[in-house]
Amino acid sequence: MTEIRMVDLRGQYLRLRGEIERGWGAVMESCRFINGPEVGELELALAEFTGARHVVTCGNGTDALRIALMALDLRPGDEVIVPAFSYAACAEVVCLAGLVPVPADVDSATFNITPQSAERAISPRTRVLMPVHLFGQPCDMEGIMALAGRYGLHVIEDNAQSLGARCRNSDGKAPFAGTLGTIGCTSFFPTKNLGCYGDGGAIFTNDDRLARRIRMIANHGQEEKYSHRVIGFNSRLDTLQAVVLNVKLPHLPDWNEARRRVAAMYSDSLAATEGITLPQAARGADHVWHQYTLRVAGNERDRLRQWLASRGVPTMVYYPMPLHMQEAYRHRMRMAGTPEVAERLAAEVLSLPMHTELTQNQIEYIAVTIKEFFATSGACPE
């Protein structure tokens, strides 16, 4: 059996190598490394793929969130509701903008913020809801958008992990995650479902005025060279990265489907295994499985992780500490109750290898190794 990798970027690259390197060669010949035509081609392709009216690429996913906040008419001290269980970028950009992050608890089955938990965190100073579509599964955007409408709030979707996932609405429509809010943001970090070979990000909106403002902010606040209309900064996707993404984007639906097959094999192989809770797709949800994340009961998570590592199975813990307990943010947040589910998840979650190159033999080996751990009462080798 070949080595099991947490993410196998090389295997995917080898299948696309010729096309990518031809595209890179064309860029090297033109020397249009910044804002080459491939960048505009990517923005149009992403708009066509998602149905978003406007797409603006930028330097990375964190910049996308920061630009989104800067594009709205917010004032220092305004509050932004973020999930307590997520990567730090959502709280980071809120603080950098002089705003106040308010952590809301998440659902124990989907790991996502819910309309109910978000509503409990709303105050008279709340201006923005920032749902994070975590691990490849969209939040309940129909409920979140209804909540935002009732309270007059903006919605910024952090869709860094769920590009290509659809939100199932009661009207039968299935729009893509990242296209329903005021602004949607994504990341093209190499390990994402659609990743480049460096940093990259994009911003989605259906609002013409906001799109114009977003594009200016990402370009030093200028619409025309040396005419700075708003405060901005420099955040650009370089042309070489756009080449990679243009090659990869047509493959994204097939890759997401391959991830669904991997997740189904994991769930079938691990069904009824005592000591773990398998990840769940919400009813009607279109999960794209950026991560396959177990919950491990009885304080056994770290011992199981060591057991797997000793047998050649890499794992990751996303995320070992909820945002409200992080030193950088805990004194900058307004707390609206204790996010107990987030704290419990941080102690229990364990992500297994997940990528398009995983084989059935590898998945079965991982499942058997997990079962052996619990069959031996978690006895960990010295």
Buried (B, 14 or more C-beta within 10 A) or exposed (E): EEEBBBBBBEBBBEEBEEBBEEBBEBBEEEEBEEBBEBBEBBBEBBBEBBEBEBBBBBBBBBBBBBBBBBBBEBEEEBBBBBBBBBBBBBBBBBBEBEBBBBBBBBBBBBBBBBBEBBBEBBEEBBBBBBBBBBBBBBBBBBBBBEBBEEEEBBBBBBBBBBBBBBBBBEEEEEBBBBBBBBBBBBBBBBBBBBBBBBBBBBBBBBBEEBBBBBBBBBBBBBEEEEEBEEEBBEBBBBBBBBBBBBBBBEBBEEBBBBBBBBBEBBBEBBEEBEBBBBBBBBEEBBBBBBBBBBBBEEEBBBBBBBBBEEBEBBBBBBBEBBBBBBEEBBEEBBEBEEBEBBBBBBBBBBBBBBBBBBEEEBBBBBBBBBBEBBEEEBEBEE
